[in-house]
Amino acid sequence: MSKDPAVDQGTETLASRLTSGEAWHAFCDRLRAVGDSLLGRDYPASDSDRAEGFRHLTRLTVFALQWYVEFADRAFPAFYRFNDDVVKWGAPNNDNHYYRAAVDPTGTYRVSGNVSGVRQLIISTPEGDMQLEKYRVFEERNLSQLQLGADGASRSS
């Protein structure tokens, strides 16, 4: 429990919305409304265009569920592939692989691995998304700034 009663009340409200099904129903209602908008006059009427609209909506739904449900716990950060060849949004770059992890900005983290055969690597702590034109990078490291062993394994953070 937090020392801030407003935070505790907000957490309790969220918990009750989840356990009662209210949050699920609201999510489904919003998803249905967006899907229904694809059937409106403002969208292309061809069958293939509408099918592609629904396909894109399902991909965005998977993207949102991954980011906000599966990988949002800052207490237990985990990398996951972002903007891959199936779940796309914005402007994917086929030459790059993007991975994300939600982290606590007050935390300290160590990332380790083997980068032998990797031509370039950038690790950054951004805020926002470039596709939304609201983007800021707090800190960034590239492959040449990392301490590596002869086998390509990282030796320090």
C-alpha positions in Angstrom: 0.0 0.0 0.0 1.1 3.5 -0.8 1.4 6.3 1.7 -0.8 8.4 -0.6 -4.5 7.5 0.0 -5.4 8.9 -3.5 -3.0 6.4 -5.1 -4.5 3.5 -3.0 -8.0 4.5 -3.9 -7.0 4.6 -7.6 -5.4 1.2 -7.3 -8.5 -0.2 -5.6 -10.8 1.3 -8.3 -8.7 -0.2 -11.0 -8.6 -3.6 -9.3 -12.4 -3.5 -8.9 -12.9 -2.5 -12.5 -10.7 -5.5 -13.5 -12.3 -8.1 -11.3 -15.9 -7.0 -12.0 -15.3 -7.2 -15.7 -16.1 -3.5 -16.2 -12.6 -2.9 -17.7 -13.0 -5.8 -20.0 -16.4 -4.7 -21.2 -15.1 -1.1 -21.8 -12.2 -2.5 -23.8 -14.5 -4.6 -25.9 -16.9 -1.7 -26.5 -14.1 0.5 -27.6 -12.7 -2.1 -29.9 -16.1 -2.7 -31.4 -16.6 1.0 -32.0 -13.3 1.3 -33.8 -14.2 -1.7 -35.9 -17.6 -0.3 -36.7 -15.9 2.9 -37.9 -14.1 0.9 -40.5 -17.5 0.2 -42.0 -18.4 3.9 -42.3 -18.6 6.2 -45.3 -15.2 7.8 -44.5 -13.3 4.6 -45.3 -12.8 2.8 -48.6 -15.7 0.6 -49.5 -13.8 -2.2 -51.3 -13.8 -5.6 -49.6 -10.0 -5.9 -49.7 -9.5 -2.4 -48.2 -11.9 -3.0 -45.4 -10.4 -6.4 -44.7 -7.0 -4.7 -44.5 -8.4 -2.2 -42.1 -9.6 -5.0 -39.8 -6.3 -6.7 -40.1 -4.5 -3.5 -39.1 -6.9 -3.1 -36.2 -6.1 -6.6 -34.9 -2.4 -5.9 -35.2 -2.7 -2.7 -33.2 -4.8 -4.6 -30.6 -2.0 -7.2 -30.2 0.6 -4.4 -30.0 -1.4 -2.7 -27.2 -2.0 -5.9 -25.3 1.7 -6.7 -25.4 2.9 -3.3 -24.4 0.2 -2.5 -21.7 -0.6 -5.9 -20.3 2.2 -8.4 -20.9 5.3 -6.2 -20.7 4.3 -3.1 -18.6 5.5 -4.2 -15.2 8.4 -1.9 -14.4 9.3 -4.0 -11.3 10.1 -7.0 -13.6 11.3 -5.6 -17.0 11.6 -8.0 -19.9 12.6 -7.3 -23.4 10.2 -8.1 -26.2 10.3 -7.6 -29.9 8.5 -4.4 -30.9 7.3 -3.4 -34.3 8.2 -6.7 -35.8 7.2 -8.3 -39.1 3.7 -9.2 -37.8 2.8 -6.5 -35.2 3.5 -3.3 -37.0 2.7 0.3 -36.5 4.3 3.5 -37.6 7.2 3.1 -39.9 9.1 -0.2 -39.4 12.6 -0.5 -40.8 13.3 -3.9 -42.2 17.0 -3.5 -41.5 16.5 -3.2 -37.8 15.2 -5.2 -34.9 13.5 -3.3 -32.1 13.2 -4.5 -28.6 11.6 -2.7 -25.7 11.3 -3.1 -21.9 9.4 -0.9 -19.4 11.9 0.2 -16.7 11.7 2.3 -13.6 13.5 5.6 -14.4 15.0 5.6 -10.8 16.4 2.1 -11.2 19.7 0.8 -12.3 19.9 -2.1 -14.8 22.5 -4.4 -16.3 22.0 -5.7 -19.8 24.3 -8.6 -20.8 24.5 -10.7 -23.9 26.7 -11.8 -26.8 26.8 -9.4 -29.8 29.3 -11.3 -32.0 28.2 -10.8 -35.6 26.2 -7.6 -34.7 27.3 -4.7 -36.9 25.5 -2.0 -34.8 23.6 -1.8 -31.6 22.0 1.1 -29.9 20.6 1.0 -26.4 18.6 4.1 -25.5 16.2 5.3 -22.8 13.6 7.2 -24.7 10.3 8.8 -23.8 7.4 8.8 -26.2 7.4 7.5 -29.8 8.9 9.0 -32.9 5.7 8.0 -34.9 3.8 10.4 -32.6 6.3 13.1 -33.1 6.8 13.4 -29.4 10.2 11.8 -28.7 13.1 12.4 -26.3 16.2 10.3 -25.7 17.5 10.6 -22.1 20.6 8.5 -22.6 22.1 6.3 -25.4 25.0 3.9 -25.9 26.2 2.3 -29.1 28.2 -0.9 -29.7 31.5 0.9 -29.7 30.9 2.2 -26.2 30.4 -1.2 -24.6 33.2 -3.2 -23.1 33.2 -6.6 -24.8 35.3 -9.8 -24.5 37.0 -11.4 -27.5 34.0 -13.7 -27.8 31.5 -10.8 -28.2 30.1 -11.2 -24.7 29.5 -8.0 -22.6 31.9 -7.5 -19.8 30.4 -4.5 -18.0 27.2 -2.5 -17.8 
